Amino acid sequence: MALDLVHDLQRAYRKTVDSMSRPGLITNIKAQADKVDLEIGCFKSTVVLVQMLFDTEVTFKVVSKREAEITKLLNQLTYAKAAEAQTADFILVLRDAGPFGLEKALIAACPGDLTDPHKSSTIIVEADALSNERDLALAGPGIDAESHIKVQTTGNWVGLRAEKNSEYPLGIEIIFTDSDHNLLCIPRTTQIVKQVVG
């Protein structure tokens, strides 16, 4: 059965919003991802997010060893326009991006400006695995006390994200996905307050 661009994307959207409003909540869109019948070179959950978030008004940058090929396919799928990382609405850091792909994306990503803080980048990252193991602790709006996460990916993304988000309301949002089609969202208002030891 093919992905239903109305009902399936609405279900995926609700789960994404749930994860964005409750940082640390890991949701799963496997039911929708399993219906993706396209081979684009990224996780099928990433394809669901792209079909949900991209349109003709959106710009994007792909960070991947197959950047040109995947960019062309995503443009044909969504009619979104390719752009440089510094101006892109969305930056996709795919699993094959290499050890510094996420770091480069974070450095380049636009945090918005004081007039239009909402014109910041959202980075979609393909991680090796996502869980609620006690590795990083989150605090901020949508979190009652603390929420713990573990993101298996490369690079010093925690420190670079903190720098990028140091001047609220400026900052970037991150959506992580993994090969099991889990989603984890970290909005700009969330602080990663400490690394949990033991």
Backbone bond lengths (Angstrom), bond angles and torsions (degrees), N, CA, C in turn:
res aa  C-N    CA-C-N  psi(-1)  N-CA   C-N-CA  omega(-1)  CA-C   N-CA-C  phi
1 M - - - 1.458 - - 1.535 109.34 -
2 A 1.313 117.15 133.60 1.462 122.05 -178.07 1.524 110.49 -78.57
3 L 1.313 114.72 157.17 1.464 121.57 176.97 1.521 109.85 -62.69
4 D 1.327 116.36 125.85 1.464 121.89 177.12 1.525 107.42 -82.69
5 L 1.347 116.25 115.69 1.459 120.54 -173.55 1.519 113.41 -71.03
6 V 1.320 116.98 -8.00 1.471 119.70 174.86 1.529 109.51 -103.12
7 H 1.330 116.64 -67.21 1.461 120.12 -171.25 1.528 113.16 -70.17
8 D 1.334 117.83 -44.43 1.463 119.63 -179.81 1.527 111.06 -66.60
9 L 1.305 117.15 -40.94 1.463 119.27 179.69 1.521 111.25 -69.34
10 Q 1.330 117.93 -31.91 1.467 120.11 174.72 1.524 110.65 -64.15
11 R 1.335 116.88 -41.10 1.468 120.25 178.99 1.536 110.23 -65.10
12 A 1.315 116.59 -43.67 1.464 120.29 178.75 1.525 110.82 -64.82
13 Y 1.333 116.18 -38.13 1.460 120.86 179.34 1.534 110.24 -63.44
14 R 1.307 117.63 -44.37 1.469 120.53 179.97 1.526 111.01 -60.96
15 K 1.334 116.44 -40.53 1.468 119.82 179.07 1.528 111.17 -67.46
16 T 1.325 116.38 -38.30 1.460 119.81 178.74 1.523 110.82 -65.89
17 V 1.326 116.72 -43.80 1.464 121.03 178.02 1.527 110.12 -62.84
18 D 1.323 117.04 -39.35 1.458 121.59 177.74 1.528 110.38 -59.48
19 S 1.332 116.07 -45.85 1.462 120.34 179.84 1.522 111.96 -69.04
20 M 1.334 117.29 -33.09 1.462 120.21 179.65 1.529 110.45 -72.27
21 S 1.325 117.30 -36.15 1.459 120.22 -177.70 1.529 112.45 -82.55
22 R 1.330 117.11 -17.03 1.467 121.92 178.04 1.523 108.73 -127.85
23 P 1.346 116.70 75.57 1.472 120.58 -174.63 1.531 111.89 -53.80
24 G 1.305 114.91 133.68 1.457 121.74 -176.78 1.514 112.33 100.95
25 L 1.342 117.12 -18.13 1.458 120.41 176.58 1.528 108.91 -74.45
26 I 1.322 115.81 121.84 1.460 120.72 177.79 1.522 108.06 -97.11
27 T 1.317 116.12 119.67 1.465 121.37 176.09 1.530 108.56 -108.32
28 N 1.304 116.17 171.50 1.460 119.84 -175.50 1.523 110.05 -135.10
29 I 1.350 115.64 131.98 1.466 120.44 179.51 1.534 111.31 -117.43
30 K 1.331 115.51 32.59 1.470 119.94 -179.84 1.529 111.61 -59.01
31 A 1.328 116.90 -39.15 1.473 119.79 -178.72 1.516 111.08 -59.03
32 Q 1.322 116.80 -37.22 1.464 120.80 178.73 1.540 110.83 -81.34
33 A 1.318 116.88 -41.83 1.466 120.39 -178.40 1.527 111.96 -62.57
34 D 1.321 116.70 -35.64 1.469 120.35 -179.64 1.528 112.50 -63.92
35 K 1.328 117.16 -18.12 1.468 120.68 179.77 1.530 112.87 -89.13
36 V 1.333 116.73 -6.87 1.466 119.78 179.30 1.524 108.28 -72.02
37 D 1.323 116.88 122.02 1.459 120.35 -177.81 1.529 112.15 -109.67
38 L 1.329 116.09 22.87 1.460 121.75 179.22 1.517 109.82 -110.38
39 E 1.326 116.62 140.73 1.459 121.46 172.91 1.522 107.06 -106.16
40 I 1.325 115.51 104.29 1.471 119.29 -174.86 1.528 111.32 -107.73
41 G 1.341 117.23 -19.95 1.458 119.61 -177.97 1.510 112.47 108.08
42 C 1.343 116.49 14.57 1.455 121.09 176.75 1.526 108.38 -141.11
43 F 1.332 116.33 174.68 1.460 119.78 178.15 1.531 109.81 -58.94
44 K 1.315 116.17 146.71 1.469 118.61 177.23 1.526 111.29 -66.32
45 S 1.339 117.28 -27.75 1.462 119.87 174.14 1.524 110.81 -66.21
46 T 1.324 117.26 -32.95 1.465 120.68 176.03 1.525 109.57 -66.52
47 V 1.326 116.98 -39.28 1.466 120.67 177.46 1.531 110.35 -62.25
48 V 1.339 117.17 -40.82 1.469 120.60 177.19 1.527 109.69 -60.33
49 L 1.336 117.34 -46.45 1.467 120.55 179.26 1.521 111.36 -60.89
50 V 1.316 116.11 -41.82 1.462 120.35 179.91 1.530 110.43 -63.22
51 Q 1.316 116.87 -45.76 1.467 119.30 -179.58 1.528 111.53 -66.65
52 M 1.306 116.12 -26.88 1.455 121.64 179.63 1.536 111.77 -78.88
53 L 1.324 117.62 -36.65 1.464 121.87 -169.32 1.527 115.01 -104.87
54 F 1.328 117.95 -23.03 1.464 120.70 -174.29 1.527 111.29 -93.55
55 D 1.321 114.74 144.64 1.467 121.52 170.70 1.517 108.12 -153.73
56 T 1.308 117.35 -168.58 1.472 121.14 -174.45 1.526 112.61 -67.79
57 E 1.332 118.02 -17.18 1.463 121.10 -178.86 1.524 112.73 -91.63
58 V 1.325 116.81 -5.50 1.465 121.99 -172.09 1.527 110.98 -97.52
59 T 1.335 115.87 144.05 1.466 121.07 171.90 1.528 108.68 -113.70
60 F 1.338 115.59 151.62 1.463 118.99 -177.01 1.521 111.19 -149.09
61 K 1.318 114.92 158.35 1.460 123.35 175.65 1.524 107.95 -130.93
62 V 1.310 117.39 134.53 1.460 122.68 177.08 1.524 108.75 -103.80
63 V 1.328 116.20 130.08 1.464 121.88 174.15 1.528 106.35 -109.97
64 S 1.322 115.77 105.08 1.466 121.76 -173.13 1.518 108.55 -166.77
65 K 1.321 116.29 157.24 1.462 120.31 174.14 1.531 110.87 -67.65
66 R 1.336 116.15 -20.26 1.474 121.16 179.16 1.531 110.04 -110.53
67 E 1.319 115.76 37.70 1.462 121.56 -172.41 1.528 113.79 -52.36
68 A 1.324 117.59 -50.84 1.469 120.35 -174.81 1.523 111.24 -62.97
69 E 1.314 116.62 -44.22 1.468 121.31 -178.00 1.531 111.06 -65.49
70 I 1.336 116.52 -46.70 1.465 120.59 -177.28 1.527 110.29 -69.71
71 T 1.319 117.30 -37.65 1.467 120.84 177.14 1.525 110.45 -58.33
72 K 1.321 115.99 -45.09 1.469 120.32 -179.65 1.525 111.16 -62.47
73 L 1.338 116.51 -43.90 1.466 120.56 -179.24 1.528 111.47 -64.63
74 L 1.341 117.61 -41.38 1.460 120.70 179.88 1.522 111.56 -68.77
75 N 1.316 116.63 -34.77 1.463 120.59 175.58 1.529 110.26 -63.80
76 Q 1.341 117.00 -43.65 1.461 121.05 179.06 1.527 111.55 -66.43
77 L 1.329 116.79 -33.23 1.465 121.39 -177.92 1.523 112.27 -75.31
78 T 1.338 117.16 -38.63 1.476 120.50 -169.32 1.525 114.17 -120.19
79 Y 1.329 117.43 -13.93 1.466 123.60 -174.08 1.529 112.95 66.15
80 A 1.329 117.25 9.54 1.467 119.92 171.75 1.523 108.45 -69.14
81 K 1.322 116.12 156.40 1.461 121.00 -173.41 1.524 111.43 -104.55
82 A 1.321 115.57 139.43 1.463 120.60 175.94 1.527 109.77 -70.87
83 A 1.328 116.46 147.46 1.464 122.07 179.65 1.518 108.47 -151.11
84 E 1.323 116.01 168.95 1.462 120.44 173.77 1.526 108.68 -73.97
85 A 1.327 116.19 155.34 1.463 120.80 -175.94 1.527 112.43 -57.63
86 Q 1.331 117.00 -34.09 1.468 120.66 -176.02 1.526 113.13 -66.22
87 T 1.333 117.45 -21.51 1.467 120.46 -177.33 1.528 113.18 -120.09
88 A 1.321 117.83 -3.32 1.468 120.90 -174.54 1.519 111.64 -72.20
89 D 1.337 115.77 141.26 1.461 120.70 173.80 1.526 110.84 -68.84
90 F 1.325 115.72 -37.76 1.458 121.92 -179.91 1.525 109.34 -129.36
91 I 1.336 115.48 139.65 1.457 121.51 172.73 1.521 106.76 -120.39
92 L 1.320 116.53 123.50 1.464 121.93 178.48 1.524 108.90 -99.82
93 V 1.309 116.65 115.83 1.468 121.10 176.55 1.526 106.26 -103.66
94 L 1.324 115.40 101.20 1.459 120.50 -174.63 1.522 111.01 -82.86
95 R 1.318 115.31 164.57 1.473 120.52 -172.17 1.525 112.73 -59.86
96 D 1.322 117.43 -28.20 1.473 120.30 -178.14 1.539 112.33 -91.48
97 A 1.320 117.60 16.13 1.473 120.54 -173.95 1.523 113.57 -68.84
98 G 1.328 117.58 -16.63 1.452 120.18 -179.41 1.523 110.85 94.87
99 P 1.340 116.84 170.05 1.460 121.01 -171.89 1.519 115.11 -64.51
100 F 1.336 117.72 -23.28 1.463 119.14 -177.36 1.532 113.10 -110.82
101 G 1.328 117.03 8.82 1.461 120.22 -177.51 1.517 113.12 -60.16
102 L 1.338 116.71 -47.91 1.460 120.20 -178.96 1.523 110.81 -67.89
103 E 1.319 117.10 -39.52 1.462 120.36 179.08 1.533 110.58 -60.70
104 K 1.324 116.87 -46.32 1.465 120.23 179.19 1.521 111.50 -62.73
105 A 1.330 116.37 -39.14 1.464 120.31 178.90 1.519 110.93 -63.81
106 L 1.325 117.20 -43.15 1.465 120.94 179.58 1.522 111.67 -63.95
107 I 1.302 116.64 -41.28 1.469 120.47 -179.97 1.525 110.30 -64.66
108 A 1.324 116.51 -40.53 1.468 120.77 -175.17 1.518 113.28 -81.83
109 A 1.334 118.08 -25.74 1.464 121.83 -171.20 1.522 112.48 -58.68
110 C 1.328 115.41 141.28 1.464 121.88 179.91 1.529 109.87 -80.47
111 P 1.356 117.97 125.10 1.461 120.28 178.36 1.526 113.40 -88.23
112 G 1.333 117.28 8.33 1.455 121.04 -173.85 1.526 110.14 82.35
113 D 1.315 116.45 -173.79 1.470 119.93 174.50 1.517 108.36 -137.82
114 L 1.319 117.22 173.23 1.461 120.39 -173.56 1.528 112.41 -63.96
115 T 1.333 117.33 -28.51 1.458 120.46 177.01 1.523 111.12 -74.60
116 D 1.335 115.99 -41.47 1.472 121.72 -177.40 1.526 110.90 -131.94
117 P 1.334 118.04 69.21 1.467 118.79 -179.19 1.524 112.83 -62.85
118 H 1.343 116.56 -22.73 1.474 120.27 -179.81 1.526 111.80 -73.09
119 K 1.320 117.51 -10.23 1.470 119.95 179.30 1.529 111.32 -89.10
120 S 1.298 115.48 37.44 1.460 120.92 179.23 1.522 109.90 -93.17
121 S 1.320 115.37 169.04 1.464 120.90 179.97 1.521 111.05 -83.62
122 T 1.320 114.69 149.33 1.461 122.18 166.39 1.521 106.29 -112.46
123 I 1.322 116.09 129.49 1.464 120.61 -179.77 1.524 108.54 -104.42
124 I 1.314 116.12 124.34 1.463 122.37 175.55 1.531 107.36 -102.82
125 V 1.326 116.14 120.99 1.465 121.49 -171.35 1.522 110.21 -120.14
126 E 1.323 116.46 129.28 1.459 121.65 173.20 1.531 108.44 -88.77
127 A 1.327 115.50 108.63 1.467 121.78 -179.37 1.526 110.16 -95.99
128 D 1.330 115.58 163.32 1.463 119.64 176.11 1.527 110.84 -69.59
129 A 1.336 116.47 -41.01 1.465 120.99 179.39 1.520 109.34 -162.27
130 L 1.345 115.28 151.76 1.465 123.02 177.34 1.518 108.35 -126.52
131 S 1.324 116.57 139.63 1.462 120.45 176.50 1.521 109.36 -156.65
132 N 1.337 115.10 174.01 1.464 121.07 176.33 1.519 111.65 -102.45
133 E 1.332 116.00 27.00 1.466 119.56 174.43 1.522 109.17 -63.45
134 R 1.334 115.76 156.04 1.467 121.16 -175.51 1.532 110.23 -81.29
135 D 1.308 115.70 76.72 1.461 121.22 177.20 1.531 110.39 -110.83
136 L 1.324 116.18 -52.22 1.459 122.16 176.65 1.525 108.66 -121.87
137 A 1.335 116.36 143.01 1.452 121.14 178.33 1.528 109.31 -109.14
138 L 1.321 115.82 135.64 1.460 121.89 -179.49 1.525 109.47 -109.09
139 A 1.339 116.38 147.73 1.460 122.11 174.11 1.518 108.36 -144.02
140 G 1.331 116.19 156.35 1.457 120.51 178.30 1.511 111.22 132.76
141 P 1.331 117.30 -172.00 1.468 121.92 -178.59 1.531 111.93 -55.48
142 G 1.346 115.38 138.10 1.452 121.13 179.56 1.513 114.06 88.45
143 I 1.352 116.56 -2.66 1.469 120.92 -179.06 1.522 107.69 -120.26
144 D 1.338 117.93 120.65 1.459 121.51 -177.02 1.526 111.82 -64.55
145 A 1.291 117.81 -55.16 1.461 121.46 179.28 1.524 107.78 -123.90
146 E 1.309 115.88 -82.69 1.459 120.41 175.49 1.514 108.68 -137.85
147 S 1.311 115.05 153.20 1.450 122.12 175.77 1.519 106.63 -129.19
148 H 1.304 117.26 134.93 1.463 120.93 -176.07 1.522 110.55 -111.00
149 I 1.319 115.14 141.08 1.457 120.64 179.21 1.528 110.37 -138.71
150 K 1.301 114.51 158.81 1.463 121.62 168.70 1.515 107.25 -134.76
151 V 1.325 115.77 121.92 1.461 122.49 178.74 1.518 107.40 -114.65
152 Q 1.320 117.24 113.68 1.458 120.23 178.38 1.524 108.81 -89.34
153 T 1.335 114.20 99.99 1.457 121.46 177.43 1.520 107.71 -155.54
154 T 1.316 116.91 172.02 1.459 119.65 -175.36 1.523 110.91 -98.31
155 G 1.307 115.02 161.88 1.461 120.68 172.54 1.520 113.93 92.70
156 N 1.328 115.05 163.04 1.458 123.55 -179.26 1.522 109.43 -88.83
157 W 1.321 116.93 64.13 1.453 119.27 -174.59 1.525 112.56 -76.01
158 V 1.325 118.53 -27.95 1.465 120.82 -176.46 1.526 110.68 -64.92
159 G 1.323 116.66 -49.30 1.462 120.76 -179.77 1.515 112.72 -65.85
160 L 1.327 116.74 -42.02 1.462 120.26 179.90 1.520 111.54 -67.04
161 R 1.316 117.13 -37.21 1.466 120.33 177.10 1.531 110.25 -64.62
162 A 1.328 116.66 -41.35 1.471 120.26 179.32 1.529 110.60 -61.16
163 E 1.326 116.96 -41.30 1.474 120.65 177.42 1.527 110.68 -63.45
164 K 1.309 117.14 -45.36 1.461 122.01 -177.58 1.528 111.71 -64.21
165 N 1.335 116.58 -30.38 1.457 121.35 -176.01 1.525 113.01 -104.09
166 S 1.316 117.62 20.02 1.469 120.93 -173.03 1.523 113.72 -76.96
167 E 1.343 118.52 -15.66 1.466 121.03 -176.83 1.526 110.29 -119.60
168 Y 1.336 116.13 72.20 1.463 120.15 179.01 1.530 109.32 -58.40
169 P 1.362 119.71 138.76 1.472 127.67 15.18 1.525 114.52 -88.50
170 L 1.338 117.92 8.20 1.460 119.41 177.19 1.529 108.88 -73.24
171 G 1.309 115.97 153.68 1.449 119.26 177.28 1.518 111.87 149.09
172 I 1.306 114.06 172.69 1.465 120.73 -177.24 1.521 109.98 -118.90
173 E 1.339 115.18 156.03 1.463 122.16 175.08 1.534 107.70 -106.10
174 I 1.328 116.06 148.22 1.466 120.37 177.46 1.528 108.87 -124.30
175 I 1.323 115.65 133.95 1.463 121.88 171.09 1.523 107.26 -117.47
176 F 1.329 116.54 117.13 1.460 121.45 175.67 1.522 109.33 -96.31
177 T 1.313 115.78 143.37 1.457 121.24 170.63 1.526 107.97 -135.68
178 D 1.314 116.93 160.64 1.465 119.16 178.65 1.528 110.13 -136.03
179 S 1.325 115.86 -179.13 1.462 120.10 -173.74 1.528 112.79 -69.90
180 D 1.345 117.42 -13.95 1.465 120.91 174.73 1.527 111.24 -91.83
181 H 1.335 116.01 7.15 1.469 123.74 177.28 1.527 112.92 67.77
182 N 1.348 115.42 29.10 1.457 120.84 171.29 1.521 109.70 -79.29
183 L 1.329 115.95 150.62 1.465 122.19 176.09 1.511 109.59 -123.68
184 L 1.333 115.52 138.41 1.459 122.54 175.24 1.526 107.17 -138.94
185 C 1.321 116.97 124.34 1.459 121.31 -177.61 1.523 110.48 -111.92
186 I 1.322 115.43 138.05 1.466 120.45 174.79 1.522 107.47 -126.11
187 P 1.344 117.06 99.48 1.464 119.98 178.69 1.522 111.62 -72.70
188 R 1.305 116.05 167.96 1.470 121.01 -176.74 1.521 112.62 -63.36
189 T 1.337 117.36 -24.49 1.464 121.17 -176.51 1.516 112.84 -80.74
190 T 1.325 117.86 -6.23 1.473 121.87 -177.91 1.523 110.32 -88.97
191 Q 1.332 115.17 133.03 1.460 120.26 174.09 1.519 109.58 -101.87
192 I 1.311 115.07 136.93 1.458 120.40 171.42 1.526 103.94 -95.06
193 V 1.340 116.13 102.21 1.460 120.26 -163.14 1.514 114.44 -87.70
194 K 1.297 117.72 -26.83 1.472 118.65 178.28 1.500 109.74 -166.57
195 Q 1.308 114.72 160.98 1.453 119.34 169.98 1.504 107.10 -94.34
196 V 1.310 115.76 130.53 1.458 121.15 -177.04 1.519 108.39 -85.39
197 V 1.305 116.02 128.64 1.473 120.82 -179.52 1.517 109.11 -103.08
198 G 1.342 115.22 134.28 1.452 120.16 175.30 1.498 114.77 82.56
